[in-house]
Amino acid sequence: MFRLGVLVSGGGTNLQAIINAIEIGKLPDVEIAVVISSNSKAYAIERAKKHNIPFEVVSKKECNSQLDFENKIIKILTEKKVDIVILAGFMAILSENFVSHFPNRILNIHPSLLPKFGGKGYYGIKVHEKVLEAKETQTGATVHFVTSDVDAGPIILQKSIDVLPNDTPESLQRRVMENCEWIIYPEAIRIVCEKIRDNEI
């Protein structure tokens, strides 16, 4: 059984997509061991409660430093015997200190076709604003391994959609979530679990 630790900060829509995939059998031998939120008011916590998933809150504001913040999360993940760390709308950049504890075991989803519109400053609705400003005809989402370079780790899976003439940043964000993110994140987790099982990573 692969144990996931899901890190969140907001609504938890990708967390929900993973929960749904587990519950309908699309992710056999996978369970969510813990949800860790950097925000005590995140709706993702309610999703965890509803599905009886253990959760913890680690607020950066209440930590002495970035190192303290990361080490508290590492301690929880280690205690919960987590195999794979899933970043699902986690609004904090993680340092080499954190990444080195889980080599090739941290996944993130980004709402663009990386390497386009990635890196520092490209998050949330800002990504979709930039896509429209650049008059792109296609956009999508990317699941990648996390390294200490933001949004630059090896790509696991991508899915694209057309940008429509009447798209707003909000409509594009919604369509990328529904048609890309919620589909490819569970699938990428399945792929990574298979690769670990086959000793390919």
Secondary structure, DSSP 8 states (H G I E B T S, - for coil): -EEEEEEESS--HHHHHHHHHHHTTSSTTEEEEEEEES-TT-HHHHHHHHTT--EEE--GGGSSSHHHHHHHHHHHHHHTT-SEEEESS--S---HHHHTTSTT-EEEEESS-TTTT-STT--THHHHHHHHHTT-SEEEEEEEE--SSTT-S-EEEEEEEE--TT--HHHHHHHHIIIIIHHHHHHHHHHHHHHHHTT--
